[in-house]
């Protein structure tokens, strides 16, 4: 009788930098060995300490010994462990040969694999429980190799077979490990909803079990999935629990892995100090050079982002030393690229400083770095990337090679060597196309577009940008599956692709853009709006179809303002007319500054300072086409607003004589692609009203809410939930029990740039936008296929957008789209609840009128307030905005 040993898989956490490290698999549980001098144990010891070359030598010797003794089972075990070690070295060919031979010795073939492990076990194709367990471990290692080499779906299938075999032999820990690893594969495919469901179920099954390595890793896996879907607070709590278990065992590798993941979550939360502290702890506790380097790279990336130059300079030579000592592997290649990426970002800032210092008599060194910065030169950064290219080629790793080549092309673009940059970018693109890797292809398509534009090849640039946007479109439903760094920097890595493409299509070359270009620019901007919401929710939850405005409302005009770096562009769609556009040449910073000033002045009661700024924005957005809009006979202006403009009430724009709302109904939509154009049905108009009048925690009382709800009930029949009766449970139960067409909530609410910052306040606490989505969608689907049982109108009368948050208005758009309501009426800032009562009363009175659109009902309610001397200032009537379907 003898026992067996399986080597521990090391854990690797993706960097927050541009290029991710390989997806992690979890450690296999060690099985005690009978003899301390066994070569498998020696190999495991070398492996655990990161001495992979020594581990290979010992395992090869062990393999020879077992062959001489004709010990098939131990040969298979040595071979599978050899494969695992080769994977750490990035020796994919040797790793595949070793695992294939191991499986063959165990009697497992591809044909048998396609029938499933359960069938194989039932046919007796493995000899006993010990050989089945060795086979399960070998399949686990094979799946890891498949994941690392891009065969993600196959890896999931293989882990399924491994889990089934573990179940047969009663190894619960092994079964759970295989399931956790399959979660990692789902994450690699961007299937975060499935990954979250499976990971949550696994952790529930482990909840009452003792502390173990499996439990620690399972919690870490769940914490990482929560991070990727945007539930950052819960992610941090879950990762803290994982860390506590890892420290109690103790397990140095898992402790370091949990600390790295905690750093990533803290960074995503904007908690820079905590993130740096976690990374520094991970660096100190890291048992291997790879993990220590990963922690240092994450620190450098964060220090570079926050411009902490002194601390970053201290890290650079340490990272250089670490990189020089690592053997070639995919992780090493990505580490080189991440290092170069941070240096390139620092170098750009250094060049700006260097230019200023040169004007003042200072000196610059080659590559643009100043002598004071002590940064690597451009040539040295290029050498880092060239090493990455060479290593990727030696490893026969095309994905890593594509990253390295494209990044090197980006460096040459940065220093103005465009011909070489173009050549390298095209090489990277060819590789991504050969391995079908759209998640990285879009970056190099975008880069090629920039290079062609710089060469004045506008036709080629448009084609390249179109390819990049098309690729992003194909990824839209899995946009969050682009590497984790993109999730944390949507504004840097995804948004500019769309925005620059719009600018290219509309650029001023002395002639008006063609209708094809205008239509394409509008479509690209619509796609950007949808992509912003996917990023907001961290989930591919939006089904969209383009909608022609003429088919929605022949009396509505749609206005698309787009803020570019050097100008403000506006595309105008009038019914049954060609698209037109006009532009104002102003830097983005100046446009956004004026928008911020207008917003600030609008909320100051008794002040008239806002008028000049309001007229200025009117001049940008409306005046160039005001005459044509008047002649067209439209009654409603629908705005698809750029993010910065979403904080402004369009109704308050002023032409020098009157407000926009005095001439037109005004509505907003995140995107016409997200529009459901059915008009409001008034046959069974019923309202569920809910609100708070009493103070809750830090939130003050809303003394006029009861009067507001009473006024609504006098206009529209329905039910009311007030104070203690307004809880998340009661709201769910009421919506589920009766077919309300309107849900009106009069309570404190907030819109933020992240889903967990967007909520309404109920008696039992905040309800965030995702929870609100679940509450509003609980009713049974309608049997009427033409009119799904959707809520027609969601009204939030006490809300505000987060001050100073550029993307906060995404919260409002997110509620409008995600909550399942065709339209949402909300406010951009807290409004006097005394003014809310007459406005809402008038709104519902108008809404009850046949053929009255929601936008026109709101307009008339706002005009009634505007005509009241007490409420004439826009602070009272302007913040009410209708988002979504305006009919």
Helices and strands as residue ranges (DSSP letters): H 39-48, H 52-68, H 72-89, H 92-105, H 110-115, H 117-122, H 129-148, H 152-168, H 172-188, H 192-206, H 213-228, H 232-249, H 252-268, H 272-285, H 289-305, H 309-325, H 330-359, G 366-368, H 378-394, H 398-414, H 418-434, H 438-454, H 458-475, G 476-481, H 484-488, H 490-493, H 495-505, H 515-537, H 549-552, E 556-563, E 568-573, E 580-584, H 588-602, H 610-621, G 623-625, H 626-632, E 636-639, G 643-647, G 650-652, G 660-662, E 665-668, G 672-674, E 687-691, H 705-715, E 718-722, G 723-725, H 728-737, E 742-746, E 749-751, G 755-757, E 759-762, E 765-768, H 769-776, E 791-796, E 799-801, H 809-818, E 821-827, H 833-847, H 854-866, G 869-871, H 874-877, E 880-884
